[in-house]
Amino acid sequence: MLAGAVPIYLGPRGIVGGLFNPEAVVDCGAFGATLAPHGAGAGAAPAGEDSAGVVAGVGPAQAAALARCAKRVLALDADPRAYAAMRAAPRLVSAEALEVHFASHPDVPGHDCLTARLRLLLT
């Protein structure tokens, strides 16, 4: 985000909605993708990659969810206006989220400058 890119997130569901603006990030969880221990889940592919390109440890439902997320990324890549809108969207859900998750300790040299720069870049 600080570099101006649109992040692609795959992780615990509560993180994105509580911190990052959903209009500024591609959340693979919104497509049903989840993180699971390697090889976990029914129908998981064996280690390695099969001839169809199925990645190890990813079952059919997870693969379909990741494919939907990938289609969203490809759609953004093909639509400069949609990509620009996503890059221009406020990155965080609130200024309070900035203070809670990105604040440095007041005793750190440059604390005020760092906080001001983060506020400028992330809100």
Secondary structure as GFF3:
##gff-version 3
##sequence-region A 1 123
A	DSSP	beta_strand	8	9	.	.	.	ID=ss1
A	DSSP	alpha_helix	13	19	.	.	.	ID=ss2
A	DSSP	three_ten_helix	22	24	.	.	.	ID=ss3
A	DSSP	beta_strand	26	27	.	.	.	ID=ss4
A	DSSP	three_ten_helix	28	31	.	.	.	ID=ss5
A	DSSP	alpha_helix	60	78	.	.	.	ID=ss6
A	DSSP	alpha_helix	80	88	.	.	.	ID=ss7
A	DSSP	alpha_helix	95	102	.	.	.	ID=ss8
A	DSSP	alpha_helix	111	122	.	.	.	ID=ss9
###
